[in-house]
Amino acid sequence: MEAKMIQKQELLLVGLVCDVTLEDVQNRVIIDLAEQFMVRKSEIHNIINTREVFGLSTDPENYNPETDKFEYFIGVEVSATTELPKDMVFREVPKHEYIVFTFKGPAENAGQVHNYLYTTWLKNNEYRLANQYNIEIYDERFKGPEAEESITDIYFPIVKK
């Protein structure tokens, strides 16, 4: 699996959020949230790029994937958060260096990326994860959560060991 390192500037995002377990993810909770977001995206002011949607997954401290919930946020990058639409929130993502993996196919294929990161890439490189989050970027290459032709990038913040 190919990876590339990039430096990404700070992001200011506005969107919808929910707390989910991995079981919730399998039961389409995130897909339902994404559908709600896409219906309401036009309510957001100051959008920088209407073609990019960000999925931000944030794990709690000492996260146990078998039982714990994590926060899933879906939104767009904005230049300012002057007016938030009802029930929407903002998230600030700091400037960081990231390792980026690109995968093809349905959203469920993201699990293979995470598995590769933890079992292979981190063990064979001089980096460790810097934070408890990752970012999925959905752009014009994304054709839907179940589409075989979808292409998605996943960004993991890293620092040297």
URSULQUI-V34193 format. One record per pair of residues at least 4 apart in sequence whose C-alpha atoms are under 7 Angstrom apart, sorted by sequence separation. I is the first residue (numbers start at 1). J is the second residue. D is the distance in whole Angstrom. If there is no record, write none. Layout:
{{I,J,D} {I,J,D}}
This chain:
{{20,24,6} {21,25,6} {22,26,6} {23,27,6} {24,28,7} {25,29,6} {28,32,6} {29,33,6} {30,34,6} {31,35,6} {32,36,6} {33,37,6} {34,38,6} {35,39,6} {36,40,6} {37,41,6} {59,63,6} {64,68,5} {84,88,6} {105,109,6} {110,114,7} {111,115,6} {112,116,6} {113,117,6} {114,118,6} {115,119,6} {116,120,5} {117,121,5} {118,122,6} {119,123,7} {120,124,6} {121,125,6} {138,142,6} {143,147,6} {20,25,7} {24,29,6} {25,30,6} {63,68,6} {84,89,7} {116,121,6} {117,122,6} {122,127,6} {122,128,6} {143,149,7} {144,150,6} {143,150,5} {142,150,4} {141,150,6} {142,151,5} {60,70,6} {141,151,5} {142,152,6} {59,70,5} {58,70,6} {59,71,7} {57,70,7} {58,71,5} {57,71,6} {58,72,7} {138,152,6} {57,72,5} {137,152,6} {56,72,6} {57,73,6} {136,152,7} {137,153,5} {55,72,7} {56,73,5} {136,153,6} {137,154,6} {55,73,6} {56,74,6} {136,154,4} {55,74,5} {135,154,6} {136,155,6} {54,74,6} {55,75,7} {134,154,7} {135,155,5} {16,37,6} {54,75,5} {134,155,6} {135,156,7} {15,37,7} {53,75,6} {54,76,6} {134,156,5} {53,76,5} {134,157,7} {52,76,7} {131,157,6} {130,157,5} {49,77,7} {129,157,6} {130,158,5} {47,76,7} {48,77,6} {129,158,4} {130,159,6} {47,77,6} {48,78,5} {128,158,6} {129,159,6} {47,78,4} {48,79,6} {127,158,6} {128,159,6} {46,78,5} {47,79,7} {127,159,5} {128,160,6} {46,79,5} {127,160,4} {128,161,6} {46,80,6} {126,160,6} {127,161,5} {126,161,6} {107,145,5} {106,145,5} {107,146,6} {34,74,7} {44,84,7} {106,146,4} {44,85,6} {106,147,5} {43,85,6} {105,147,6} {106,148,6} {22,65,7} {105,148,4} {104,148,7} {105,149,5} {106,150,6} {104,149,6} {105,150,5} {21,67,7} {104,150,6} {105,151,6} {21,68,6} {104,151,4} {21,69,4} {103,151,6} {104,152,7} {20,69,5} {21,70,6} {102,151,7} {103,152,6} {19,69,6} {20,70,6} {102,152,6} {103,153,7} {19,70,5} {20,71,6} {102,153,4} {19,71,4} {20,72,7} {101,153,6} {102,154,6} {18,71,6} {19,72,6} {100,153,7} {101,154,5} {17,71,7} {18,72,6} {100,154,6} {101,155,7} {17,72,6} {18,73,7} {100,155,5} {17,73,4} {99,155,6} {100,156,6} {16,73,6} {17,74,6} {98,155,6} {99,156,5} {15,73,7} {16,74,6} {98,156,5} {99,157,7} {15,74,5} {16,75,6} {98,157,4} {99,158,7} {15,75,4} {97,157,6} {98,158,5} {14,75,5} {15,76,7} {96,157,6} {97,158,6} {13,75,6} {14,76,6} {13,76,5} {14,77,7} {13,77,4} {14,78,7} {12,77,6} {13,78,6} {11,77,6} {12,78,6} {12,79,7} {16,88,5} {15,88,5} {16,89,6} {59,132,5} {14,88,7} {15,89,6} {58,132,6} {59,133,6} {14,89,6} {15,90,6} {58,133,4} {14,90,4} {57,133,5} {58,134,7} {13,90,5} {14,91,7} {56,133,7} {57,134,5} {13,91,5} {56,134,6} {57,135,6} {12,91,6} {13,92,6} {56,135,5} {12,92,5} {55,135,6} {56,136,6} {11,92,6} {12,93,6} {54,135,7} {55,136,5} {11,93,5} {54,136,6} {55,137,6} {10,93,6} {11,94,7} {54,137,5} {10,94,4} {53,137,6} {54,138,6} {10,95,4} {52,137,7} {53,138,5} {9,95,4} {52,138,6} {53,139,6} {8,95,6} {9,96,7} {52,139,5} {8,96,6} {51,139,5} {7,96,6} {8,97,6} {51,140,6} {7,97,4} {6,97,6} {7,98,6} {5,97,7} {6,98,5} {5,98,6} {6,99,7} {5,99,5} {4,99,6} {5,100,6} {3,99,6} {4,100,5} {3,100,5} {4,101,7} {3,101,5} {2,101,6}}
